[in-house]
Amino acid sequence: MLRIEKIKEENKDILRLIGEVDASNSVLLDQSIQEVVQQGASFLLIDGKELGYISSAGLGVFMSYLDEFSEKGIRFAIFGLNDQVGEVFKILGLDRLISIVPDKLTAIASQHES
Amino acid sequence: MNHKLNLSCSTAALAELRSFLQQNQAIFKLSEVDRHQVTLAVEEVCANLIIHSHACNPKEEIHLEVKELNKKIIVEITDKGDAFNLLDYKVPDLSQVIEEKRKGGIGILLVKKIMDEIEFESKNGKNICRLIKNFRP
């Protein structure tokens, strides 16, 4: 089961992922990201505090947007992942391609770095 | 204790697969992170078979068996149909996946990184994939 909540906070679009992302529902994640991108998002945050699981289907969705994010200058970060899910991103080295931070405040603070 | 599962070839069955693996006593002996990753690797192989070898036909089935042998966990995944030998599959590199905006192709890469050994055999129309994880001392 996957539920995605969209939250708008000032210049930030936050997608809260609740549940598990696998091959049966990764299309929902894809659609949600596509929508916020089309609506002109400038800073997209993924809230992963309640994400219990992600398979390659979900990782692939994030990866497929990385070029578009950098072309459009969209800032992107994932925060709040639990240890097990965080490790999955590290297996493939995605933690070097995506900003993965402990919490929302760190994600927002890192906004001013680059 | 149930070590065996018949899984319907539908992506909706993947959640059932995860709960079967998470409740398995042999797998439960792994660390929390290893347990999570072995679950992921098994799911990646099954999702691949469901989608590519069985075209998501829920009438077809994949058979799973979990064994514990000589400080190893062996997950045996058996199906009938077009053989998919993941040992022969050339995994893409990440930059290729990003550049081509592919949403697939990294599952097998995960399996190869997570498991200690992978065996594949195909005979008489039956394909067996064995995913092996060693217990850490």
gemmi code that builds the backbone of each chain (N, CA, C; Angstrom):
import gemmi

chains = {
    "A": [
        ("MET", (0.835, -1.207, 0.000), (0.000, 0.000, 0.000), (0.867, 1.254, 0.000)),
        ("LEU", (0.471, 2.191, -0.837), (1.183, 3.468, -0.853), (0.173, 4.607, -0.897)),
        ("ARG", (0.391, 5.579, -0.031), (-0.418, 6.793, -0.064), (0.557, 7.957, -0.200)),
        ("ILE", (0.207, 8.909, -1.027), (1.088, 10.067, -1.210), (0.316, 11.335, -0.867)),
        ("GLU", (0.846, 12.095, 0.071), (0.215, 13.370, 0.426), (1.053, 14.508, -0.136)),
        ("LYS", (0.359, 15.461, -0.741), (1.073, 16.630, -1.285), (0.901, 17.813, -0.357)),
        ("ILE", (2.019, 18.392, -0.004), (1.968, 19.547, 0.899), (2.733, 20.693, 0.245)),
        ("LYS", (2.132, 21.865, 0.261), (2.788, 23.041, -0.312), (3.193, 23.952, 0.841)),
        ("GLU", (4.478, 24.271, 0.905), (4.954, 25.174, 1.969), (5.833, 26.231, 1.342)),
        ("GLU", (5.340, 27.445, 1.270), (6.075, 28.543, 0.624), (6.594, 28.113, -0.742)),
        ("ASN", (7.930, 28.065, -0.906), (8.482, 27.692, -2.215), (8.717, 26.193, -2.344)),
        ("LYS", (8.263, 25.438, -1.365), (8.566, 24.005, -1.351), (7.336, 23.145, -1.633)),
        ("ASP", (7.544, 22.134, -2.457), (6.522, 21.110, -2.634), (7.015, 19.864, -1.919)),
        ("ILE", (6.200, 19.362, -1.005), (6.599, 18.181, -0.251), (5.672, 17.026, -0.616)),
        ("LEU", (6.274, 15.903, -0.972), (5.490, 14.688, -1.185), (5.774, 13.742, -0.025)),
        ("ARG", (4.744, 13.459, 0.754), (4.890, 12.527, 1.878), (4.515, 11.141, 1.414)),
        ("LEU", (5.481, 10.222, 1.471), (5.211, 8.850, 1.038), (4.868, 8.012, 2.266)),
        ("ILE", (3.687, 7.429, 2.255), (3.253, 6.644, 3.404), (2.999, 5.217, 2.938)),
        ("GLY", (3.805, 4.282, 3.437), (3.626, 2.888, 3.060), (4.822, 2.339, 2.319)),
        ("GLU", (4.563, 1.599, 1.243), (5.620, 0.873, 0.555), (5.542, 1.147, -0.942)),
        ("VAL", (6.690, 1.400, -1.569), (6.713, 1.593, -3.023), (7.263, 0.330, -3.665)),
        ("ASP", (6.472, -0.284, -4.537), (6.967, -1.450, -5.287), (6.476, -1.368, -6.732)),
        ("ALA", (6.657, -2.452, -7.489), (6.315, -2.432, -8.912), (4.808, -2.262, -9.143)),
        ("SER", (3.993, -2.527, -8.109), (2.544, -2.411, -8.303), (2.065, -0.959, -8.207)),
        ("ASN", (2.846, -0.092, -7.565), (2.334, 1.263, -7.332), (3.326, 2.396, -7.635)),
        ("SER", (4.494, 2.058, -8.190), (5.492, 3.106, -8.434), (4.968, 4.144, -9.429)),
        ("VAL", (3.970, 3.753, -10.229), (3.379, 4.695, -11.181), (2.723, 5.874, -10.450)),
        ("LEU", (2.227, 5.643, -9.227), (1.639, 6.737, -8.433), (2.691, 7.779, -8.062)),
        ("LEU", (3.866, 7.275, -7.696), (4.976, 8.166, -7.351), (5.382, 8.974, -8.584)),
        ("ASP", (5.458, 8.277, -9.706), (5.820, 8.919, -10.965), (4.833, 10.041, -11.294)),
        ("GLN", (3.535, 9.727, -11.188), (2.507, 10.728, -11.503), (2.588, 11.938, -10.568)),
        ("SER", (2.815, 11.673, -9.284), (2.864, 12.785, -8.320), (4.034, 13.712, -8.604)),
        ("ILE", (5.187, 13.120, -8.924), (6.362, 13.960, -9.223), (6.116, 14.745, -10.501)),
        ("GLN", (5.562, 14.048, -11.498), (5.283, 14.709, -12.769), (4.348, 15.919, -12.568)),
        ("GLU", (3.332, 15.740, -11.736), (2.387, 16.833, -11.483), (3.062, 18.047, -10.867)),
        ("VAL", (3.862, 17.816, -9.828), (4.477, 18.989, -9.185), (5.493, 19.650, -10.113)),
        ("VAL", (6.158, 18.850, -10.945), (7.113, 19.427, -11.900), (6.358, 20.281, -12.926)),
        ("GLN", (5.244, 19.747, -13.405), (4.445, 20.483, -14.393), (3.862, 21.773, -13.804)),
        ("GLN", (3.595, 21.732, -12.503), (3.052, 22.923, -11.862), (4.154, 23.929, -11.509)),
        ("GLY", (5.356, 23.641, -11.968), (6.436, 24.607, -11.816), (7.164, 24.571, -10.481)),
        ("ALA", (7.242, 23.405, -9.888), (7.954, 23.299, -8.602), (9.393, 23.782, -8.744)),
        ("SER", (9.891, 24.461, -7.692), (11.294, 24.873, -7.737), (12.117, 24.130, -6.686)),
        ("PHE", (11.425, 23.586, -5.694), (12.112, 22.868, -4.621), (11.217, 21.712, -4.199)),
        ("LEU", (11.626, 20.502, -4.579), (10.814, 19.319, -4.283), (11.463, 18.507, -3.175)),
        ("LEU", (10.675, 18.256, -2.143), (11.153, 17.455, -1.022), (10.327, 16.180, -0.913)),
        ("ILE", (11.001, 15.081, -0.709), (10.306, 13.825, -0.439), (10.419, 13.547, 1.055)),
        ("ASP", (9.259, 13.468, 1.718), (9.232, 13.125, 3.136), (9.111, 11.598, 3.242)),
        ("GLY", (10.228, 10.958, 3.662), (10.259, 9.499, 3.708), (10.120, 8.925, 5.112)),
        ("LYS", (9.639, 9.748, 6.052), (9.549, 9.267, 7.448), (8.651, 8.043, 7.579)),
        ("GLU", (7.619, 7.982, 6.743), (6.687, 6.858, 6.850), (6.781, 5.926, 5.651)),
        ("LEU", (7.961, 5.938, 5.025), (8.204, 5.021, 3.914), (8.864, 3.762, 4.482)),
        ("GLY", (8.171, 2.648, 4.404), (8.674, 1.417, 5.019), (9.508, 0.574, 4.082)),
        ("TYR", (9.398, 0.861, 2.785), (10.032, -0.029, 1.816), (10.066, 0.659, 0.461)),
        ("ILE", (11.136, 0.424, -0.282), (11.156, 0.889, -1.682), (11.941, -0.121, -2.500)),
        ("SER", (11.392, -0.505, -3.643), (12.118, -1.433, -4.520), (12.695, -0.645, -5.693)),
        ("SER", (13.343, -1.350, -6.601), (13.985, -0.682, -7.737), (12.974, 0.098, -8.573)),
        ("ALA", (11.719, -0.336, -8.543), (10.695, 0.381, -9.312), (10.595, 1.835, -8.834)),
        ("GLY", (10.654, 2.023, -7.523), (10.585, 3.376, -6.959), (11.884, 4.142, -7.146)),
        ("LEU", (13.013, 3.455, -6.935), (14.323, 4.110, -7.139), (14.427, 4.599, -8.579)),
        ("GLY", (13.938, 3.759, -9.498), (13.989, 4.093, -10.925), (13.198, 5.352, -11.241)),
        ("VAL", (12.088, 5.552, -10.537), (11.291, 6.769, -10.754), (12.124, 8.008, -10.393)),
        ("PHE", (12.752, 7.979, -9.219), (13.594, 9.132, -8.827), (14.703, 9.358, -9.854)),
        ("MET", (15.365, 8.258, -10.244), (16.497, 8.393, -11.174), (16.068, 8.976, -12.512)),
        ("SER", (14.860, 8.620, -12.944), (14.411, 9.087, -14.260), (14.170, 10.597, -14.282)),
        ("TYR", (14.061, 11.221, -13.109), (13.833, 12.674, -13.059), (15.095, 13.492, -12.796)),
        ("LEU", (16.195, 12.834, -12.473), (17.375, 13.600, -12.038), (17.865, 14.588, -13.096)),
        ("ASP", (17.886, 14.154, -14.356), (18.309, 15.049, -15.436), (17.372, 16.248, -15.559)),
        ("GLU", (16.080, 15.952, -15.510), (15.083, 17.016, -15.655), (15.190, 18.025, -14.496)),
        ("PHE", (15.404, 17.513, -13.289), (15.565, 18.414, -12.136), (16.748, 19.352, -12.359)),
        ("SER", (17.850, 18.791, -12.835), (19.020, 19.669, -12.980), (18.851, 20.616, -14.173)),
        ("GLU", (18.202, 20.146, -15.248), (17.957, 21.039, -16.397), (17.057, 22.216, -16.010)),
        ("LYS", (16.026, 21.922, -15.206), (15.064, 22.965, -14.840), (15.453, 23.691, -13.557)),
        ("GLY", (16.593, 23.327, -12.997), (17.034, 23.973, -11.762), (16.131, 23.686, -10.573)),
        ("ILE", (15.517, 22.519, -10.585), (14.649, 22.143, -9.459), (15.508, 21.515, -8.362)),
        ("ARG", (15.426, 22.090, -7.160), (16.157, 21.499, -6.030), (15.396, 20.286, -5.541)),
        ("PHE", (16.142, 19.225, -5.222), (15.486, 17.974, -4.859), (16.207, 17.335, -3.683)),
        ("ALA", (15.453, 16.925, -2.695), (16.056, 16.228, -1.561), (15.053, 15.246, -0.971)),
        ("ILE", (15.601, 14.205, -0.371), (14.784, 13.206, 0.321), (15.180, 13.258, 1.791)),
        ("PHE", (14.196, 13.303, 2.688), (14.555, 13.328, 4.112), (13.737, 12.316, 4.917)),
        ("GLY", (14.282, 11.959, 6.081), (13.538, 11.158, 7.051), (13.516, 9.660, 6.812)),
        ("LEU", (14.351, 9.165, 5.887), (14.338, 7.724, 5.605), (14.775, 6.924, 6.834)),
        ("ASN", (14.131, 5.788, 7.072), (14.616, 4.930, 8.156), (15.905, 4.233, 7.697)),
        ("ASP", (16.603, 3.574, 8.655), (17.920, 2.990, 8.338), (17.868, 2.006, 7.183)),
        ("GLN", (16.866, 1.109, 7.230), (16.805, 0.053, 6.209), (16.579, 0.635, 4.815)),
        ("VAL", (15.649, 1.575, 4.714), (15.347, 2.168, 3.407), (16.533, 3.026, 2.941)),
        ("GLY", (17.152, 3.737, 3.885), (18.332, 4.540, 3.549), (19.453, 3.679, 2.977)),
        ("GLU", (19.628, 2.489, 3.564), (20.662, 1.567, 3.070), (20.407, 1.154, 1.621)),
        ("VAL", (19.140, 1.000, 1.256), (18.799, 0.593, -0.117), (19.301, 1.638, -1.120)),
        ("PHE", (19.165, 2.916, -0.768), (19.684, 3.971, -1.648), (21.211, 3.888, -1.754)),
        ("LYS", (21.837, 3.457, -0.654), (23.307, 3.402, -0.653), (23.863, 2.237, -1.461)),
        ("ILE", (23.106, 1.134, -1.564), (23.602, -0.045, -2.282), (24.053, 0.343, -3.690)),
        ("LEU", (23.247, 1.189, -4.331), (23.561, 1.570, -5.712), (24.340, 2.881, -5.792)),
        ("GLY", (24.632, 3.473, -4.639), (25.342, 4.749, -4.650), (24.443, 5.927, -4.982)),
        ("LEU", (23.123, 5.740, -4.843), (22.204, 6.842, -5.146), (22.345, 7.985, -4.161)),
        ("ASP", (22.917, 7.677, -2.993), (23.119, 8.732, -1.993), (24.170, 9.741, -2.460)),
        ("ARG", (24.922, 9.380, -3.504), (25.880, 10.344, -4.056), (25.246, 11.186, -5.166)),
        ("LEU", (24.104, 10.738, -5.688), (23.439, 11.454, -6.777), (22.256, 12.286, -6.295)),
        ("ILE", (21.706, 11.861, -5.156), (20.520, 12.515, -4.607), (20.877, 13.028, -3.221)),
        ("SER", (20.389, 14.215, -2.897), (20.610, 14.742, -1.560), (19.681, 14.021, -0.588)),
        ("ILE", (20.276, 13.181, 0.259), (19.497, 12.427, 1.248), (19.907, 12.916, 2.623)),
        ("VAL", (18.978, 13.530, 3.327), (19.310, 14.191, 4.593), (18.390, 13.684, 5.710)),
        ("PRO", (18.819, 13.863, 6.965), (18.043, 13.293, 8.075), (16.645, 13.899, 8.234)),
        ("ASP", (16.535, 15.221, 8.099), (15.232, 15.821, 8.379), (14.968, 17.038, 7.495)),
        ("LYS", (13.766, 17.554, 7.610), (13.332, 18.639, 6.733), (14.182, 19.893, 6.929)),
        ("LEU", (14.513, 20.202, 8.179), (15.304, 21.412, 8.442), (16.659, 21.360, 7.738)),
        ("THR", (17.292, 20.182, 7.785), (18.584, 20.036, 7.099), (18.399, 20.218, 5.591)),
        ("ALA", (17.310, 19.668, 5.078), (17.041, 19.793, 3.633), (16.873, 21.263, 3.258)),
        ("ILE", (16.162, 21.993, 4.079), (15.921, 23.409, 3.785), (17.207, 24.225, 3.953)),
        ("ALA", (17.974, 23.907, 4.980), (19.235, 24.620, 5.216), (20.195, 24.411, 4.053)),
        ("SER", (20.223, 23.192, 3.511), (21.171, 22.892, 2.437), (20.794, 23.625, 1.155)),
        ("GLN", (19.588, 24.151, 1.142), (19.103, 24.944, 0.016), (20.017, 26.120, -0.280)),
        ("HIS", (20.603, 26.678, 0.778), (21.391, 27.902, 0.604), (22.856, 27.643, 0.300)),
        ("GLU", (23.228, 26.357, 0.330), (24.650, 26.045, 0.176), (25.185, 26.281, -1.232)),
        ("SER", (24.429, 25.784, -2.225), (25.033, 25.832, -3.567), (24.539, 27.020, -4.374)),
    ],
    "B": [
        ("MET", (6.009, -24.671, 10.423), (6.432, -23.384, 9.865), (6.403, -23.452, 8.343)),
        ("ASN", (5.909, -22.410, 7.781), (5.768, -22.411, 6.326), (6.999, -21.843, 5.631)),
        ("HIS", (7.701, -22.724, 4.880), (8.881, -22.275, 4.137), (8.560, -22.062, 2.677)),
        ("LYS", (7.331, -22.385, 2.299), (7.002, -22.390, 0.875), (5.856, -21.442, 0.570)),
        ("LEU", (5.910, -20.893, -0.612), (4.849, -19.977, -1.021), (4.625, -20.119, -2.520)),
        ("ASN", (3.361, -20.210, -2.898), (3.024, -20.109, -4.309), (2.515, -18.706, -4.550)),
        ("LEU", (3.177, -18.016, -5.454), (2.876, -16.608, -5.672), (2.212, -16.432, -7.036)),
        ("SER", (1.079, -15.770, -7.018), (0.377, -15.485, -8.261), (1.156, -14.425, -9.055)),
        ("CYS", (1.180, -14.560, -10.382), (1.983, -13.641, -11.205), (1.287, -12.302, -11.416)),
        ("SER", (1.154, -11.563, -10.324), (0.547, -10.244, -10.373), (1.383, -9.354, -9.454)),
        ("THR", (1.607, -8.108, -9.852), (2.433, -7.243, -8.992), (1.726, -6.978, -7.657)),
        ("ALA", (0.394, -7.156, -7.636), (-0.345, -6.978, -6.376), (0.063, -8.028, -5.346)),
        ("ALA", (0.663, -9.137, -5.803), (1.062, -10.206, -4.881), (2.404, -9.917, -4.202)),
        ("LEU", (3.089, -8.849, -4.607), (4.425, -8.582, -4.055), (4.373, -8.262, -2.558)),
        ("ALA", (3.294, -7.622, -2.124), (3.162, -7.305, -0.689), (3.052, -8.601, 0.124)),
        ("GLU", (2.328, -9.569, -0.432), (2.188, -10.880, 0.213), (3.557, -11.574, 0.298)),
        ("LEU", (4.332, -11.440, -0.770), (5.681, -12.013, -0.784), (6.530, -11.403, 0.335)),
        ("ARG", (6.472, -10.084, 0.483), (7.268, -9.422, 1.526), (6.862, -9.899, 2.912)),
        ("SER", (5.559, -10.019, 3.154), (5.166, -10.419, 4.508), (5.548, -11.877, 4.752)),
        ("PHE", (5.493, -12.727, 3.724), (5.956, -14.118, 3.855), (7.440, -14.150, 4.250)),
        ("LEU", (8.249, -13.357, 3.571), (9.697, -13.369, 3.838), (10.014, -12.782, 5.211)),
        ("GLN", (9.319, -11.706, 5.570), (9.595, -11.048, 6.851), (9.222, -11.940, 8.036)),
        ("GLN", (8.272, -12.869, 7.791), (7.851, -13.750, 8.883), (8.627, -15.058, 8.914)),
        ("ASN", (9.479, -15.280, 7.908), (10.206, -16.544, 7.845), (11.266, -16.620, 8.947)),
        ("GLN", (11.278, -17.733, 9.671), (12.176, -17.845, 10.835), (13.655, -17.838, 10.461)),
        ("ALA", (14.001, -18.458, 9.340), (15.401, -18.466, 8.917), (15.850, -17.052, 8.558)),
        ("ILE", (15.046, -16.360, 7.805), (15.390, -14.994, 7.397), (15.432, -14.070, 8.619)),
        ("PHE", (14.606, -14.404, 9.610), (14.553, -13.577, 10.809), (15.866, -13.594, 11.585)),
        ("LYS", (16.711, -14.608, 11.321), (18.007, -14.684, 12.013), (19.023, -13.685, 11.453)),
        ("LEU", (18.724, -13.112, 10.301), (19.625, -12.102, 9.720), (19.460, -10.787, 10.479)),
        ("SER", (20.433, -9.897, 10.331), (20.290, -8.568, 10.932), (19.125, -7.859, 10.249)),
        ("GLU", (18.635, -6.812, 10.883), (17.468, -6.100, 10.349), (17.724, -5.569, 8.928)),
        ("VAL", (18.929, -5.027, 8.747), (19.260, -4.470, 7.427), (19.371, -5.591, 6.380)),
        ("ASP", (20.039, -6.702, 6.742), (20.165, -7.833, 5.809), (18.794, -8.432, 5.471)),
        ("ARG", (17.955, -8.509, 6.490), (16.614, -9.071, 6.287), (15.857, -8.222, 5.265)),
        ("HIS", (15.958, -6.932, 5.452), (15.301, -5.996, 4.538), (15.846, -6.165, 3.111)),
        ("GLN", (17.168, -6.310, 3.019), (17.787, -6.375, 1.690), (17.543, -7.709, 0.994)),
        ("VAL", (17.541, -8.799, 1.768), (17.235, -10.105, 1.162), (15.791, -10.101, 0.651)),
        ("THR", (14.895, -9.509, 1.444), (13.504, -9.368, 1.007), (13.445, -8.606, -0.320)),
        ("LEU", (14.200, -7.522, -0.376), (14.236, -6.705, -1.597), (14.759, -7.513, -2.790)),
        ("ALA", (15.864, -8.250, -2.583), (16.463, -9.016, -3.687), (15.489, -10.068, -4.215)),
        ("VAL", (14.832, -10.775, -3.293), (13.873, -11.810, -3.714), (12.721, -11.152, -4.470)),
        ("GLU", (12.254, -10.020, -3.942), (11.151, -9.324, -4.622), (11.559, -8.866, -6.025)),
        ("GLU", (12.794, -8.393, -6.163), (13.251, -7.926, -7.485), (13.233, -9.065, -8.508)),
        ("VAL", (13.708, -10.250, -8.085), (13.710, -11.401, -9.005), (12.268, -11.775, -9.351)),
        ("CYS", (11.410, -11.827, -8.331), (10.015, -12.212, -8.575), (9.286, -11.171, -9.436)),
        ("ALA", (9.509, -9.890, -9.157), (8.850, -8.836, -9.942), (9.266, -8.939, -11.409)),
        ("ASN", (10.541, -9.236, -11.607), (11.059, -9.416, -12.958), (10.369, -10.571, -13.685)),
        ("LEU", (10.243, -11.686, -12.983), (9.581, -12.856, -13.572), (8.107, -12.551, -13.849)),
        ("ILE", (7.446, -11.926, -12.872), (6.016, -11.622, -13.013), (5.785, -10.733, -14.235)),
        ("ILE", (6.602, -9.689, -14.358), (6.368, -8.691, -15.407), (6.882, -9.177, -16.763)),
        ("HIS", (8.117, -9.716, -16.789), (8.731, -10.010, -18.086), (8.505, -11.444, -18.568)),
        ("SER", (8.558, -12.436, -17.673), (8.396, -13.814, -18.134), (6.934, -14.244, -18.162)),
        ("HIS", (6.110, -13.626, -17.317), (4.717, -14.080, -17.218), (3.702, -12.997, -17.575)),
        ("ALA", (4.167, -11.866, -18.066), (3.290, -10.787, -18.532), (2.131, -10.498, -17.567)),
        ("CYS", (2.416, -10.565, -16.275), (1.422, -10.262, -15.227), (0.137, -11.085, -15.370)),
        ("ASN", (0.275, -12.338, -15.765), (-0.894, -13.210, -15.852), (-1.130, -13.870, -14.488)),
        ("PRO", (-2.171, -13.425, -13.760), (-2.363, -13.902, -12.385), (-2.696, -15.391, -12.294)),
        ("LYS", (-2.989, -16.015, -13.430), (-3.284, -17.458, -13.396), (-1.999, -18.271, -13.326)),
        ("GLU", (-0.884, -17.641, -13.645), (0.391, -18.361, -13.564), (1.009, -18.129, -12.187)),
        ("GLU", (1.903, -19.057, -11.819), (2.461, -18.985, -10.462), (3.978, -19.116, -10.435)),
        ("ILE", (4.544, -18.546, -9.403), (5.962, -18.718, -9.099), (6.018, -19.456, -7.767)),
        ("HIS", (6.940, -20.388, -7.660), (7.046, -21.143, -6.420), (8.300, -20.718, -5.660)),
        ("LEU", (8.118, -20.485, -4.363), (9.257, -20.058, -3.538), (9.507, -21.027, -2.406)),
        ("GLU", (10.764, -21.259, -2.106), (11.080, -22.078, -0.950), (12.296, -21.468, -0.243)),
        ("VAL", (12.207, -21.346, 1.068), (13.320, -20.792, 1.850), (13.957, -21.919, 2.654)),
        ("LYS", (15.273, -22.050, 2.542), (15.989, -23.096, 3.268), (17.144, -22.484, 4.042)),
        ("GLU", (17.494, -23.161, 5.124), (18.661, -22.733, 5.888), (19.642, -23.895, 5.877)),
        ("LEU", (20.865, -23.648, 5.437), (21.827, -24.732, 5.266), (23.239, -24.186, 5.489)),
        ("ASN", (24.012, -24.839, 6.363), (25.402, -24.447, 6.596), (25.605, -22.941, 6.738)),
        ("LYS", (24.849, -22.344, 7.646), (24.947, -20.911, 7.917), (24.667, -20.035, 6.700)),
        ("LYS", (23.791, -20.576, 5.862), (23.364, -19.800, 4.697), (21.851, -19.845, 4.597)),
        ("ILE", (21.314, -18.770, 4.062), (19.900, -18.771, 3.703), (19.842, -18.983, 2.200)),
        ("ILE", (19.041, -19.938, 1.778), (18.874, -20.162, 0.342), (17.404, -19.940, -0.006)),
        ("VAL", (17.160, -19.001, -0.896), (15.797, -18.791, -1.373), (15.747, -19.313, -2.799)),
        ("GLU", (14.900, -20.327, -2.978), (14.814, -20.968, -4.289), (13.530, -20.501, -4.971)),
        ("ILE", (13.701, -19.925, -6.139), (12.561, -19.375, -6.876), (12.396, -20.190, -8.156)),
        ("THR", (11.266, -20.864, -8.268), (11.057, -21.755, -9.412), (9.882, -21.253, -10.243)),
        ("ASP", (10.044, -21.243, -11.534), (8.906, -20.926, -12.396), (9.010, -21.720, -13.685)),
        ("LYS", (7.900, -21.753, -14.386), (7.879, -22.384, -15.703), (7.658, -21.271, -16.703)),
        ("GLY", (8.325, -21.352, -17.803), (8.138, -20.294, -18.793), (9.475, -19.938, -19.399)),
        ("ASP", (9.494, -18.799, -20.084), (10.742, -18.387, -20.714), (11.793, -18.172, -19.635)),
        ("ALA", (12.924, -18.815, -19.822), (13.970, -18.715, -18.803), (14.574, -17.321, -18.811)),
        ("PHE", (14.718, -16.755, -17.621), (15.453, -15.499, -17.509), (16.654, -15.760, -16.610)),
        ("ASN", (17.819, -15.860, -17.241), (19.030, -16.124, -16.464), (19.677, -14.802, -16.078)),
        ("LEU", (19.496, -14.430, -14.815), (20.015, -13.116, -14.417), (21.537, -13.090, -14.369)),
        ("LEU", (22.155, -14.272, -14.366), (23.627, -14.289, -14.392), (24.153, -13.814, -15.745)),
        ("ASP", (23.356, -14.045, -16.787), (23.772, -13.610, -18.126), (23.391, -12.160, -18.415)),
        ("TYR", (22.516, -11.611, -17.575), (21.983, -10.272, -17.846), (23.047, -9.214, -17.601)),
        ("LYS", (23.268, -8.416, -18.619), (24.266, -7.366, -18.488), (23.615, -6.168, -17.803)),
        ("VAL", (24.096, -5.888, -16.593), (23.453, -4.803, -15.845), (23.909, -3.447, -16.378)),
        ("PRO", (22.962, -2.510, -16.449), (23.325, -1.181, -16.944), (24.110, -0.424, -15.876)),
        ("ASP", (24.880, 0.580, -16.277), (25.444, 1.404, -15.208), (24.483, 2.557, -14.918)),
        ("LEU", (24.658, 3.159, -13.760), (23.679, 4.137, -13.289), (23.537, 5.331, -14.217)),
        ("SER", (24.673, 5.790, -14.771), (24.605, 6.981, -15.624), (23.765, 6.691, -16.871)),
        ("GLN", (23.855, 5.441, -17.338), (23.053, 5.019, -18.491), (21.556, 5.062, -18.151)),
        ("VAL", (21.230, 4.565, -16.963), (19.831, 4.552, -16.528), (19.295, 5.977, -16.431)),
        ("ILE", (20.103, 6.876, -15.869), (19.665, 8.261, -15.695), (19.523, 8.952, -17.047)),
        ("GLU", (20.501, 8.749, -17.899), (20.519, 9.413, -19.198), (19.335, 8.962, -20.062)),
        ("GLU", (19.062, 7.678, -20.037), (17.986, 7.149, -20.890), (16.631, 7.248, -20.208)),
        ("LYS", (16.601, 7.832, -19.008), (15.382, 7.985, -18.230), (14.630, 6.656, -18.132)),
        ("ARG", (15.393, 5.600, -17.972), (14.774, 4.278, -17.827), (14.262, 4.130, -16.417)),
        ("LYS", (13.103, 3.559, -16.296), (12.577, 3.362, -14.949), (12.846, 1.944, -14.464)),
        ("GLY", (13.398, 1.123, -15.336), (13.715, -0.243, -14.913), (15.184, -0.516, -15.117)),
        ("GLY", (15.562, -1.762, -14.917), (16.936, -2.143, -15.242), (17.883, -2.163, -14.075)),
        ("ILE", (17.478, -1.588, -12.940), (18.405, -1.574, -11.813), (18.084, -2.646, -10.771)),
        ("GLY", (16.958, -3.344, -10.977), (16.568, -4.385, -10.025), (17.609, -5.497, -9.916)),
        ("ILE", (18.071, -5.963, -11.074), (19.032, -7.072, -11.084), (20.384, -6.616, -10.512)),
        ("LEU", (20.688, -5.349, -10.740), (21.900, -4.779, -10.148), (21.834, -4.863, -8.612)),
        ("LEU", (20.682, -4.524, -8.063), (20.481, -4.633, -6.611), (20.664, -6.075, -6.140)),
        ("VAL", (20.064, -7.010, -6.871), (20.141, -8.434, -6.492), (21.602, -8.878, -6.442)),
        ("LYS", (22.358, -8.490, -7.459), (23.761, -8.911, -7.531), (24.591, -8.290, -6.409)),
        ("LYS", (24.236, -7.074, -6.013), (24.989, -6.435, -4.922), (24.604, -7.000, -3.556)),
        ("ILE", (23.366, -7.403, -3.413), (22.887, -7.842, -2.100), (23.273, -9.289, -1.794)),
        ("MET", (23.093, -10.185, -2.762), (23.267, -11.604, -2.472), (24.740, -12.014, -2.531)),
        ("ASP", (25.101, -13.035, -1.725), (26.478, -13.532, -1.745), (26.707, -14.462, -2.931)),
        ("GLU", (25.696, -15.260, -3.253), (25.812, -16.168, -4.405), (24.478, -16.207, -5.133)),
        ("ILE", (24.555, -16.397, -6.446), (23.343, -16.567, -7.246), (23.562, -17.774, -8.141)),
        ("GLU", (22.602, -18.690, -8.155), (22.694, -19.850, -9.046), (21.463, -19.873, -9.936)),
        ("PHE", (21.649, -20.339, -11.135), (20.502, -20.436, -12.042), (20.587, -21.733, -12.825)),
        ("GLU", (19.491, -22.448, -12.907), (19.466, -23.610, -13.799), (18.105, -23.708, -14.467)),
        ("SER", (18.122, -24.233, -15.669), (16.893, -24.364, -16.434), (16.890, -25.714, -17.101)),
        ("LYS", (15.888, -26.533, -16.773), (15.766, -27.797, -17.500), (14.322, -28.267, -17.540)),
        ("ASN", (13.986, -28.931, -18.600), (12.622, -29.436, -18.833), (11.555, -28.358, -18.614)),
        ("GLY", (11.840, -27.167, -19.074), (10.847, -26.086, -18.976), (10.710, -25.499, -17.582)),
        ("LYS", (11.574, -25.940, -16.651), (11.499, -25.424, -15.290), (12.756, -24.611, -14.997)),
        ("ASN", (12.578, -23.401, -14.511), (13.721, -22.538, -14.199), (13.859, -22.403, -12.691)),
        ("ILE", (15.065, -22.594, -12.219), (15.294, -22.429, -10.778), (16.380, -21.383, -10.561)),
        ("CYS", (16.036, -20.388, -9.769), (17.004, -19.363, -9.394), (17.222, -19.480, -7.891)),
        ("ARG", (18.480, -19.631, -7.475), (18.770, -19.707, -6.036), (19.528, -18.465, -5.603)),
        ("LEU", (18.964, -17.786, -4.625), (19.606, -16.606, -4.058), (20.155, -17.002, -2.694)),
        ("ILE", (21.443, -16.783, -2.492), (22.085, -17.279, -1.273), (22.707, -16.127, -0.489)),
        ("LYS", (22.388, -16.095, 0.813), (22.967, -15.078, 1.697), (23.613, -15.779, 2.889)),
        ("ASN", (24.853, -15.452, 3.162), (25.563, -16.043, 4.302), (25.198, -15.305, 5.583)),
        ("PHE", (25.088, -16.057, 6.663), (24.960, -15.401, 7.960), (26.289, -14.747, 8.273)),
        ("ARG", (26.234, -13.547, 8.819), (27.504, -12.908, 9.198), (27.887, -13.383, 10.582)),
        ("PRO", (29.168, -13.690, 10.790), (29.606, -14.199, 12.091), (29.409, -13.146, 13.188)),
    ],
}
model = gemmi.Model(1)
for chain_id, residues in chains.items():
    chain = gemmi.Chain(chain_id)
    for i, (resn, *xyz) in enumerate(residues, 1):
        res = gemmi.Residue()
        res.name, res.seqid = resn, gemmi.SeqId(i, " ")
        for name, pos in zip(("N", "CA", "C"), xyz):
            atom = gemmi.Atom()
            atom.name, atom.element = name, gemmi.Element(name[0])
            atom.pos, atom.b_iso = gemmi.Position(*pos), 0.0
            res.add_atom(atom)
        chain.add_residue(res)
    model.add_chain(chain)
structure = gemmi.Structure()
structure.add_model(model)
structure.setup_entities()
